[in-house]
Amino acid sequence: KLNAMEVIKINPGLASVLETIGIWAFFIVIGAFSVWVIGTFLTNIPRLKGEEV
């Protein structure tokens, strides 16, 4: 968007690559966080049920 508003000048091809990298990075971070949350929940099920290990 900064390129479209002419705040910065970069090649449209480079802008497309940077946008794609940003989208992938966002979903990788969100995916890793969700795996961590679900993994933590599943490992703590016995504790949540009151069956201390």
Residue frames as a rotation matrix with the C-alpha (Angstrom) as fourth column:
LYS 1
0.566 0.824 0.000 0.00
0.824 -0.566 0.000 0.00
0.000 0.000 -1.000 0.00
LEU 2
0.340 -0.502 -0.796 2.86
0.191 -0.791 0.581 2.37
-0.921 -0.349 -0.173 0.67
ASN 3
-0.744 -0.582 0.327 3.99
0.398 0.007 0.917 1.79
-0.536 0.813 0.227 -2.90
ALA 4
-0.171 0.775 0.609 0.49
0.957 -0.016 0.289 2.48
0.234 0.632 -0.739 -4.24
MET 5
0.796 0.456 -0.399 0.29
0.565 -0.795 0.221 5.70
-0.216 -0.401 -0.890 -2.21
GLU 6
0.499 -0.712 0.495 3.76
0.382 -0.332 -0.863 6.62
0.778 0.619 0.107 -3.51
VAL 7
0.931 -0.258 0.259 5.20
-0.348 -0.401 0.848 6.93
-0.115 -0.879 -0.463 -0.01
ILE 8
-0.045 -0.947 0.317 8.02
-0.328 0.314 0.891 4.58
-0.944 -0.064 -0.325 -0.99
LYS 9
0.472 0.120 -0.874 9.14
-0.881 0.036 -0.471 3.53
-0.025 0.992 0.123 -4.44
ILE 10
-0.405 -0.583 0.704 9.75
-0.412 0.804 0.428 -0.17
-0.816 -0.117 -0.566 -5.02
ASN 11
-0.839 0.028 -0.544 9.41
-0.503 0.344 0.793 -2.45
0.209 0.939 -0.275 -7.99
PRO 12
0.155 0.981 0.114 5.89
-0.978 0.137 0.157 -3.95
0.139 -0.136 0.981 -8.29
GLY 13
0.336 -0.105 -0.936 7.44
-0.170 0.971 -0.170 -7.42
0.927 0.216 0.308 -8.56
LEU 14
-0.733 -0.657 -0.179 9.33
0.121 0.133 -0.984 -6.92
0.670 -0.742 -0.018 -5.32
ALA 15
-0.564 0.613 0.553 6.18
-0.823 -0.468 -0.321 -5.59
0.062 -0.637 0.769 -3.65
SER 16
0.452 0.753 -0.478 4.33
-0.722 0.623 0.300 -8.74
0.524 0.210 0.825 -4.69
VAL 17
-0.031 -0.561 -0.827 7.09
0.188 0.809 -0.556 -10.99
0.982 -0.173 0.081 -3.32
LEU 18
-0.906 -0.325 0.273 7.18
-0.161 -0.330 -0.930 -9.09
0.392 -0.886 0.247 -0.03
GLU 19
-0.152 0.935 0.320 3.41
-0.979 -0.187 0.080 -9.32
0.135 -0.301 0.944 0.29
THR 20
0.500 0.300 -0.812 3.49
-0.347 0.929 0.130 -13.08
0.793 0.217 0.569 -0.33
ILE 21
-0.467 -0.748 -0.471 6.27
0.254 0.397 -0.882 -13.54
0.847 -0.532 0.004 2.24
GLY 22
-0.802 0.197 0.564 4.27
-0.562 -0.569 -0.600 -11.52
0.203 -0.798 0.567 4.76
ILE 23
0.268 0.959 -0.089 1.14
-0.897 0.283 0.340 -13.60
0.351 -0.012 0.936 4.23
TRP 24
0.340 -0.218 -0.915 3.04
0.053 0.976 -0.213 -16.87
0.939 0.024 0.344 4.61
ALA 25
-0.734 -0.679 -0.018 4.88
0.092 -0.073 -0.993 -15.62
0.673 -0.731 0.116 7.70
PHE 26
-0.434 0.666 0.606 1.59
-0.877 -0.466 -0.115 -14.54
0.206 -0.582 0.787 9.30
PHE 27
0.587 0.752 -0.301 -0.05
-0.678 0.660 0.324 -17.92
0.443 0.014 0.897 8.80
ILE 28
0.013 -0.661 -0.751 3.07
0.214 0.735 -0.643 -19.81
0.977 -0.152 0.150 9.96
VAL 29
-0.864 -0.325 0.384 3.14
-0.250 -0.384 -0.889 -17.81
0.437 -0.864 0.251 13.20
ILE 30
-0.089 0.920 0.382 -0.60
-0.992 -0.117 0.049 -18.26
0.090 -0.374 0.923 13.77
GLY 31
0.551 0.259 -0.793 -0.32
-0.365 0.930 0.051 -21.99
0.750 0.261 0.607 12.96
ALA 32
-0.413 -0.784 -0.462 2.59
0.200 0.417 -0.887 -22.49
0.888 -0.459 -0.016 15.36
PHE 33
-0.772 0.184 0.608 0.71
-0.608 -0.493 -0.623 -20.66
0.185 -0.851 0.492 18.11
SER 34
0.285 0.958 -0.003 -2.42
-0.930 0.277 0.242 -22.77
0.233 -0.066 0.970 17.59
VAL 35
0.312 -0.263 -0.913 -0.38
0.001 0.961 -0.277 -26.01
0.950 0.086 0.300 17.68
TRP 36
-0.773 -0.633 0.037 1.20
0.007 -0.067 -0.998 -24.84
0.634 -0.771 0.056 20.94
VAL 37
-0.447 0.683 0.578 -2.18
-0.892 -0.391 -0.228 -23.98
0.071 -0.617 0.784 22.48
ILE 38
0.571 0.703 -0.424 -3.77
-0.684 0.693 0.229 -27.29
0.455 0.159 0.876 21.48
GLY 39
0.017 -0.662 -0.749 -0.68
0.122 0.745 -0.656 -29.26
0.992 -0.081 0.094 22.57
THR 40
-0.857 -0.311 0.411 -0.64
-0.312 -0.322 -0.894 -27.55
0.410 -0.894 0.179 25.95
PHE 41
-0.027 0.937 0.349 -4.33
-0.997 -0.050 0.057 -28.27
0.071 -0.346 0.935 26.41
LEU 42
0.603 0.281 -0.746 -3.99
-0.393 0.919 0.029 -31.94
0.694 0.275 0.665 25.47
THR 43
-0.350 -0.799 -0.489 -1.01
0.171 0.458 -0.872 -32.46
0.921 -0.389 -0.023 27.79
ASN 44
-0.908 -0.006 0.419 -2.90
-0.380 -0.407 -0.830 -30.88
0.176 -0.913 0.367 30.68
ILE 45
-0.035 0.959 -0.282 -6.13
-0.513 0.225 0.828 -32.88
0.858 0.174 0.484 30.30
PRO 46
-0.031 0.044 -0.999 -5.27
0.624 0.782 0.015 -35.23
0.781 -0.622 -0.052 33.21
ARG 47
-0.888 -0.321 -0.329 -4.57
0.457 -0.539 -0.708 -32.23
0.049 -0.779 0.625 35.46
LEU 48
-0.722 0.673 0.163 -7.81
-0.601 -0.726 0.336 -30.58
0.344 0.144 0.928 34.38
LYS 49
0.118 0.772 -0.624 -9.74
-0.180 0.635 0.751 -33.76
0.977 0.023 0.214 35.19
GLY 50
0.577 0.055 0.815 -8.21
-0.799 -0.166 0.577 -33.79
0.167 -0.985 -0.051 38.66
GLU 51
0.951 -0.309 -0.010 -5.95
0.308 0.946 0.105 -36.79
-0.023 -0.103 0.994 38.02
GLU 52
0.649 -0.758 -0.063 -2.65
-0.723 -0.641 0.258 -35.30
-0.236 -0.122 -0.964 39.15
VAL 53
0.806 -0.437 -0.398 0.31
0.051 0.723 -0.689 -37.00
0.589 0.535 0.605 37.55
